[in-house]
C-alpha cells in the first residue's frame, strides 16, 4: 500500500542517504585502487616534468646530475605509455572486487520509500549486500 506524503518523504531521504553512502563507498574504493595502480605513472611523469628545463627546471641535485632534458622527456613519454595498461588493470581489479563484494547490490530501489511492506533488497537476498547468500556460479562477467 502506498505511504502517506510525509512518510514517503522521510523514507525517500533514508533511501537517498543510504544509496549516497554506497556510492561514496564505491567511489572511495575506486580512488584507492586507481591511486595504488597508477602510482608508478604519477611518479615517473612528475619527475619528468620537474626536471625538464622548459617546464619546471628544478634545482634539485638529481635534476642537475642525473636527469637532463632528453631523459626528462623520456620519463614523460614512458609515464604516459604505461598509463593505459595500468588503467585497464586497475579497472579490472576494481570490477572484480566490486563483483566479489557485491557492492552494486547494496543500492536500494525507490519503491522502498513509496510503498509499505517492501523489504530491503539486502534483507531479501541473505544479508547486507547479500554477502551471506551462496555464490551464484552461473553468473559470468567479462572484463
C-alpha positions as CSV (number, residue, x, y, z in Angstrom):
1,X,0.0,0.0,0.0
2,X,1.3,3.5,-0.7
3,X,2.7,5.6,2.1
4,X,1.5,9.0,3.2
5,X,3.2,12.1,1.7
6,X,5.3,12.9,4.8
7,X,6.2,9.2,5.4
8,X,7.2,8.9,1.8
9,X,9.4,12.0,2.1
10,X,11.1,10.6,5.2
11,X,11.7,7.2,3.7
12,X,12.9,8.9,0.5
13,X,15.6,10.7,2.5
14,X,16.6,7.4,4.1
15,X,16.9,5.6,0.8
16,X,18.7,8.5,-0.9
17,X,21.1,8.7,2.1
18,X,21.8,5.0,2.0
19,X,22.4,5.0,-1.8
20,X,24.6,8.0,-1.5
21,X,26.7,6.3,1.2
22,X,27.0,3.2,-1.0
23,X,28.0,5.4,-4.0
24,X,30.7,7.2,-1.9
25,X,32.0,3.8,-0.7
26,X,32.3,2.7,-4.3
27,X,34.0,6.0,-5.2
28,X,36.4,5.7,-2.4
29,X,37.3,2.1,-3.3
30,X,37.8,3.1,-6.9
31,X,40.0,6.1,-5.9
32,X,42.2,3.9,-3.6
33,X,42.7,1.2,-6.3
34,X,43.4,3.7,-9.1
35,X,45.8,5.6,-6.9
36,X,47.8,2.4,-5.9
37,X,48.0,1.1,-9.5
38,X,48.7,4.5,-11.2
39,X,51.4,5.5,-8.6
40,X,54.3,4.4,-10.9
41,X,52.9,6.6,-13.7
42,X,52.4,9.5,-11.4
43,X,55.9,9.3,-10.1
44,X,57.6,9.0,-13.5
45,X,55.6,11.8,-15.1
46,X,56.2,14.0,-12.0
47,X,60.0,13.6,-12.1
48,X,60.0,14.1,-15.9
49,X,58.1,17.4,-15.7
50,X,60.0,18.5,-12.6
51,X,63.4,18.2,-14.2
52,X,62.7,19.4,-17.8
53,X,64.2,22.8,-18.5
54,X,61.1,24.1,-20.3
55,X,58.6,23.1,-17.7
56,X,59.7,23.5,-14.0
57,X,63.5,23.1,-14.2
58,X,64.0,22.2,-10.6
59,X,67.4,22.9,-8.9
60,X,67.4,19.6,-7.1
61,X,70.6,17.7,-7.2
62,X,69.2,14.7,-9.1
63,X,67.9,17.1,-11.8
64,X,71.4,18.6,-12.3
65,X,73.4,15.5,-12.1
66,X,71.2,12.6,-13.5
67,X,68.3,14.0,-15.5
68,X,68.8,16.3,-18.5
69,X,66.2,17.4,-20.9
70,X,66.4,14.2,-23.0
71,X,66.0,11.9,-20.1
72,X,63.2,14.0,-18.7
73,X,61.4,13.8,-22.0
74,X,61.9,10.0,-22.0
75,X,60.4,9.8,-18.5
76,X,57.3,11.8,-19.5
77,X,56.8,9.6,-22.6
78,X,57.3,6.4,-20.6
79,X,54.8,7.6,-18.0
80,X,52.1,8.3,-20.5
81,X,52.8,5.0,-22.3
82,X,52.5,2.8,-19.2
83,X,49.4,4.7,-18.1
84,X,47.0,2.8,-20.5
85,X,47.7,-0.7,-19.4
86,X,47.7,0.3,-15.7
87,X,44.3,1.9,-16.1
88,X,43.0,-1.3,-17.6
89,X,44.5,-3.4,-14.8
90,X,43.1,-1.0,-12.1
91,X,39.6,-1.1,-13.7
92,X,39.7,-4.9,-13.9
93,X,40.7,-5.1,-10.2
94,X,38.0,-2.7,-9.2
95,X,35.3,-4.5,-11.1
96,X,36.4,-7.9,-9.7
97,X,36.4,-6.6,-6.2
98,X,33.1,-4.8,-6.6
99,X,31.6,-8.0,-8.0
100,X,33.1,-10.2,-5.3
101,X,31.8,-7.8,-2.5
102,X,28.5,-7.3,-4.4
103,X,28.7,-3.6,-3.9
104,X,26.2,-2.7,-6.6
105,X,23.6,-4.9,-4.9
106,X,23.6,-2.5,-2.0
107,X,21.7,0.2,-3.9
108,X,18.1,0.3,-2.7
109,X,15.1,0.9,-5.1
110,X,13.0,4.0,-4.8
111,X,9.9,1.7,-4.3
112,X,11.2,1.1,-0.7
113,X,10.2,4.7,0.1
114,X,6.9,4.8,-1.8
115,X,5.2,1.6,-0.7
116,X,4.8,0.0,2.7
117,X,5.9,-3.6,3.2
118,X,8.7,-3.5,0.6
119,X,11.7,-5.2,2.2
120,X,15.2,-4.0,1.9
121,X,16.9,-5.6,-1.1
122,X,19.8,-6.9,1.0
123,X,17.4,-8.4,3.6
124,X,15.7,-10.5,0.9
125,X,19.0,-11.7,-0.6
126,X,20.6,-13.0,2.6
127,X,22.2,-10.2,4.4
128,X,23.9,-6.8,3.9
129,X,24.9,-6.7,0.2
130,X,23.9,-10.4,0.0
131,X,27.3,-11.5,1.4
132,X,25.7,-14.3,3.4
133,X,24.0,-15.8,0.4
134,X,25.8,-18.5,-1.6
135,X,27.6,-17.5,-4.7
136,X,25.8,-17.9,-8.0
137,X,28.1,-19.9,-10.2
138,X,26.0,-19.3,-13.3
139,X,26.9,-15.6,-13.5
140,X,29.8,-14.9,-15.8
141,X,31.4,-11.4,-16.2
142,X,33.9,-10.5,-18.8
143,X,36.2,-7.5,-18.1
